[in-house]
């Protein structure tokens, strides 16, 4: 059980109503003080505490862990405004969100809240009543803004772009059947979308990613963007954590139809990952030197897991050993370190 609850609160509605609500929250009219959650927290468990010593080293004092709040983030929608808050605190926002949605029925309110590992609760309110409640086996959900004729493909692009910024690949939810908008011939790639019926006759689309497939497709199409996540691989739900399986199982025979630039980027990403470091000038120059001496495709194949004893593989292992001289955690892709 996690001691900290992570909540994402998304409120949409007419501009006047949302603006008035934000002003009330930010001006402390509802009892909020700076750096505290925008809505009251229902503390189920005792606050986390840490013991500190006074300068004399004798009298302990107790400090509560402060909540972390991000927001408000305001976005213009087709029908008004959207405001977002994210909250990490020692309690749930569920009761306060329900009370708000009931008292201000012109608002649509979505709460995505995680209290336990691998379990996120998504609740949506519209017209003053709850219209959907879904339990998802994941560590968080990205609530995407809904708009007229939003397509599944557009949602996938938004969720993928967010993953490349945050280093965390999460499911997404949107209030609409986005699979039915535009064409049904979407390239869903690594995403599995499910449409859920709401109690007011509307729908909600929930889409979960397959991290290994998503990462494999990203390696093949935009390895340079994925390389930027290497410093963020400690992030929760990081796609970088799947690279071992991706290189070992999904990519060794998937380099057909890639041009020389793509192949070089793939080799750079694989070498940086294998040596436990970020992409830097030394890694890029080392791969460029390999590609000047050997076919680029052979270098890329060796980098992502070919275990055949070829000149490219032998040269790659020597390069990885040199790049790892001052690094720890050497991982030769597709084999064991020499």
For each residue, the residues with C-beta under 8 A, 3 or more apart:
1: 115 116 117
2: 5 114 115 116 117
3: 45 48 90
4: 48 65 88 89 90
5: 2 87 88 89 90 91 92 93 113 114 115
6: 86 87 88 113 114 140
7: 37 85 86 87 88 89 92 93 111 112 113 114
8: 84 85 86 110 111 112 113 140 141 142 143
9: 38 39 71 84 85 86 87 93 97 109 110 111
10: 82 83 84 109 110 111 112 143 145
11: 18 21 82 83 84 100 107 108 109 110
12: 18 77 79 80 81 82 83 107 108 145 146
13: 17 18 79 80 81 104 106 107 108
14: 17 18 79 80 81 106
15: 18 19 80 81
16: 19 20 80
17: 13 14 20 21 80 104 106 107
18: 11 12 13 14 15 21 22 74 80 81 82 83 107
19: 15 16 22 23 81
20: 16 17 23 24
21: 11 17 18 24 25 83 104 107
22: 18 19 25 26 72 74 83
23: 19 20 26 27
24: 20 21 27 29 30
25: 21 22 29 30 32 38 39 72
26: 22 23 32 72
27: 23 24
28: 31 32 33
29: 24 25
30: 24 25 39
31: 28 40
32: 25 26 28 36 37 38
33: 28 36
34:
35: 66 67 69
36: 32 33 67 69
37: 7 32 40 41 67 69 85 87 89 93
38: 9 25 32 69 71 72 85 87
39: 9 25 30 93 96 97 100
40: 31 37 95 96
41: 37 67 87 89 90 91 92 93 96
42: 91 92 93 94 95 96
43: 46 47 90 91
44: 91 92
45: 3 90 91
46: 43 49
47: 43 64 65 90
48: 3 4 64 65 90
49: 46 62 63 64 65
50: 62 63 65
51: 60 61 62
52: 60 61 62 63
53: 56 57 58 59 60
54: 57 58 59 60 61
55:
56: 53 59
57: 53 54
58: 53 54
59: 53 54 56
60: 51 52 53 54
61: 51 52 54
62: 49 50 51 52
63: 49 50 52
64: 47 48 49 90
65: 4 47 48 49 50 90
66: 35
67: 35 36 37 41 87 88 89 90
68: 87 88 89
69: 35 36 37 38 85 86 87 88
70: 73 85 86 87
71: 9 38 83 84 85 86
72: 22 25 26 38 83 84 85
73: 70 83 84 85
74: 18 22 81 82 83
75: 81 82 83 84 145
76: 80 81 82
77: 12 80 81 82 145 147
78: 147 148
79: 12 13 14
80: 12 13 14 15 16 17 18 76 77
81: 12 13 14 15 18 19 74 75 76 77
82: 10 11 12 18 74 75 76 77 145
83: 10 11 12 18 21 22 71 72 73 74 75
84: 8 9 10 11 71 72 73 75 143
85: 7 8 9 37 38 69 70 71 72 73
86: 6 7 8 9 69 70 71
87: 5 6 7 9 37 38 41 67 68 69 70 93
88: 4 5 6 7 67 68 69
89: 4 5 7 37 41 67 68 93
90: 3 4 5 41 43 45 47 48 64 65 67
91: 5 41 42 43 44 45
92: 5 7 41 42 44 95 113 115
93: 5 7 9 37 39 41 42 87 89 96 97 111 113
94: 42 97 98 111 113 121 123
95: 40 42 92 98 99
96: 39 40 41 42 93 99 100
97: 9 39 93 94 100 101 109 111 123 125
98: 94 95 101 102 123 125 130
99: 95 96 102 103
100: 11 39 96 97 103 104 107 109
101: 97 98 104 105 107 109 125 126 128 129 130
102: 98 99 105 125 128 129
103: 99 100 128
104: 13 17 21 100 101 107 128
105: 101 102 127 128
106: 13 14 17
107: 11 12 13 17 18 21 100 101 104 125
108: 11 12 13 124 125 126 175
109: 9 10 11 97 100 101 124 125 126
110: 8 9 10 11 122 123 124 125 143 173 175
111: 7 8 9 10 93 94 97 121 122 123 124
112: 7 8 10 120 121 122 140 141 143 173
113: 5 6 7 8 92 93 94 120 121 123
114: 2 5 6 7 119 120 121 139 140
115: 1 2 5 92 119 121
116: 1 2 119
117: 1 2 139
118: 137 138 139
119: 114 115 116 135 136 137 138
120: 112 113 114 135 136 138 139 140 141
121: 94 111 112 113 114 115 133 134 135 136
122: 110 111 112 132 133 134 135 136 141 143 173 206
123: 94 97 98 110 111 113 130 132 133 134
124: 108 109 110 111 130 131 132 133 175 198 204
125: 97 98 101 102 107 108 109 110 128 129 130 131
126: 101 108 109 129 131 175 198 200 202
127: 105 131 200
128: 101 102 103 104 105 125
129: 101 102 125 126 199 200
130: 98 101 123 124 125 133 199
131: 124 125 126 127 198 199 200 202
132: 122 123 124 196 198 199 204
133: 121 122 123 124 130
134: 121 122 123 173 196 204 206
135: 119 120 121 122
136: 119 120 121 122 141 171 206 208
137: 118 119
138: 118 119 120 141 170 171 208 237
139: 114 117 118 120 170 236 237
140: 6 8 112 114 120 168 170 171 236 237
141: 8 112 120 122 136 138 170 171 172 173 206
142: 8 159 162 170 171 172 173
143: 8 10 84 110 112 122 172 173 174
144: 150 155 158 159 172 173 174
145: 10 12 75 77 82 174
146: 12 150 174 175 176
147: 77 78 150
148: 78
149: 181 182
150: 144 146 147 154 155 174 176 178 181
151: 154 155 178 181 182 183 186
152: 155 156 178 179 181 186 188 191 193 205 207
153: 156 157 182 186 187
154: 150 151 157 158 178
155: 144 150 151 152 158 159 172 174 178 205 207
156: 152 153 159 160 186 188 189 191 207
157: 153 154 160 161
158: 144 154 155 161 162 172
159: 142 144 155 156 162 163 170 172 191 207 209
160: 156 157 163 164 214 218
161: 157 158 164 165
162: 142 158 159 165 166 170
163: 159 160 166 167 168 169 170 214 239
164: 160 161 225 226 228 229
165: 161 162
166: 162 163 232 235
167: 163 229 232 233 235 238 239 240
168: 140 163 235 236 237 238
169: 163 209 211 214 237 238 239
170: 138 139 140 141 142 159 162 163 209 237
171: 136 138 140 141 142 206 207 208 209
172: 141 142 143 144 155 158 159 206 207
173: 110 112 122 134 141 142 143 144 204 205 206 207
174: 143 144 145 146 150 155 178 204 205
175: 108 110 124 126 146 198 202 203 204
176: 146 150 181 202 203 204 205
177: 180 181 195 203 205
178: 150 151 152 154 155 174 181 193 205
179: 152 184 186 193 195 205
180: 177 184 195
181: 149 150 151 152 176 177 178
182: 149 151 153 186
183: 151 186
184: 179 180
185:
186: 151 152 153 156 179 182 183
187: 153
188: 152 156 191 192 193
189: 156 213 214 217
190: 209 210 211 212 213 214 216 217
191: 152 156 159 188 207 208 209 210 214
192: 188 207 208 209 210
193: 152 178 179 188 205 206 207
194: 205 206 207 208
195: 177 179 180 203 204 205
196: 132 134 203 204 205 206
197: 201 203
198: 124 126 131 132 175 201 202 203 204
199: 129 130 131 132
200: 126 127 129 131
201: 197 198
202: 126 131 175 176 198
203: 175 176 177 195 196 197 198
204: 124 132 134 173 174 175 176 195 196 198
205: 152 155 173 174 176 177 178 179 193 194 195 196
206: 122 134 136 141 171 172 173 193 194 196
207: 152 155 156 159 171 172 173 191 192 193 194
208: 136 138 171 191 192 194
209: 159 169 170 171 190 191 192 213 214
210: 190 191 192 213 214
211: 169 190 214 215 237 239 241 242
212: 190 215 216 242 245 246 249 250
213: 189 190 209 210 216 217 250
214: 160 163 169 189 190 191 209 210 211 217 218 239
215: 211 212 218 219 226 239 240 242 243 246
216: 190 212 213 219 220 246 250 251 254
217: 189 190 213 214 220 221
218: 160 214 215 221 222 223 225 226 239
219: 215 216 223 226 246 251 266 269 304
220: 216 217 223 251 254 255 258 262 266
221: 217 218 262
222: 218 225 226
223: 218 219 220 226 227 262 265 266 268 269
224: 227 228 265 268 269 279
225: 164 218 222 228
226: 164 215 218 219 222 223 229 239 240 269
227: 223 224 230 265 268 269 272 278 279
228: 164 224 225 231 279
229: 164 167 226 232 233 235 238 239 240
230: 227 233 240 269 272 273 277 278 279
231: 228 278
232: 166 167 229 235 238 240
233: 167 229 230 238 240 241
234: 238
235: 166 167 168 229 232 238
236: 139 140 168
237: 138 139 140 168 169 170 211
238: 167 168 169 229 232 233 234 235 241
239: 163 167 169 211 214 215 218 226 229 242 243
240: 167 215 226 229 230 232 233 243 273
241: 211 233 238
242: 211 212 215 239 245 246
243: 215 239 240 246 247 273
244: 247 248 331
245: 212 242 248 249 250
246: 212 215 216 219 242 243 249 250 251
247: 243 244 250 251 252 270 304 305 333 334
248: 244 245 252 305 333 334
249: 212 245 246
250: 212 213 216 245 246 247 254
251: 216 219 220 246 247 254 255 304 305
252: 247 248 301 304 305 306 334
253:
254: 216 220 250 251
255: 220 251 258 263 266 297 300 301 304
256:
257:
258: 220 255 262 263 266 297 300
259: 262 263
260: 263 264 291 296
261: 264 265
262: 220 221 223 258 259 265 266
263: 255 258 259 260 266 267 296 297 299 300
264: 260 261 267 268 287 288 291 296 299 300
265: 223 224 227 261 262 268 269
266: 219 220 223 255 258 262 263 269 270 300 303 304
267: 263 264 270 271 287 290 291 296 299 300 303 304
268: 223 224 227 264 265 271 272 279 283 284 287
269: 219 223 224 226 227 230 265 266 272 273 279
270: 247 266 267 273 274 300 303 304 333
271: 267 268 274 275 283 286 287 303 316 319 320 323
272: 227 230 268 269 275 277 278 279 280 283
273: 230 240 243 269 270 276 331 333
274: 270 271 303 320 330 331 332 333
275: 271 272 283 320 323 324 327 329 330 331
276: 273 324 327 328 329 330 331
277: 230 272 280 283 323 327
278: 227 230 231 272
279: 224 227 228 230 268 269 272 283 284
280: 272 277 283 284
281: 284 285
282: 285 286 323
283: 268 271 272 275 277 279 280 286 287 323
284: 268 279 280 281 287 288
285: 281 282 288 289
286: 271 282 283 289 290 319 322 323
287: 264 267 268 271 283 284 290 291 299 303 319
288: 264 284 285 291 292
289: 285 286 292 293 319
290: 267 286 287 293 294 299 312 315 316 319
291: 260 264 267 287 288 294 296 299
292: 288 289
293: 289 290 315
294: 290 291 298 299 311 312 315
295: 298 299 312
296: 260 263 264 267 291 299 300
297: 255 258 263 300 301
298: 294 295 301 302 310 311 312
299: 263 264 267 287 290 291 294 295 296 302 303 312 315 316
300: 255 258 263 264 266 267 270 296 297 303 304
301: 252 255 297 298 304 305 306 312
302: 298 299 306 310 312 313 315 316
303: 266 267 270 271 274 287 299 300 316 333
304: 219 247 251 252 255 266 267 270 300 301 333 334
305: 247 248 251 252 301 333 334
306: 252 301 302 310 312 313 334
307: 313 334 335
308: 313
309: 313 314
310: 298 302 306 313 314
311: 294 298 314 315
312: 290 294 295 298 299 301 302 306 315 316
313: 302 306 307 308 309 310 316 317
314: 309 310 311 317 318
315: 290 293 294 299 302 311 312 318 319
316: 271 290 299 302 303 312 313 319 320
317: 313 314 320 321 332 338
318: 314 315 321 322
319: 271 286 287 289 290 315 316 322 323
320: 271 274 275 316 317 323 324 330 332 337
321: 317 318 324 325 330 338
322: 286 318 319 325
323: 271 275 277 282 283 286 319 320 327
324: 275 276 320 321 327 328 330
325: 321 322
326:
327: 275 276 277 323 324 330
328: 276 324
329: 275 276
330: 274 275 276 320 321 324 327 337
331: 244 273 274 275 276 337
332: 274 317 320 335 336 337 338
333: 247 248 270 273 274 303 304 305
334: 247 248 252 304 305 306 307
335: 307 332
336: 332
337: 320 330 331 332
338: 317 321 332
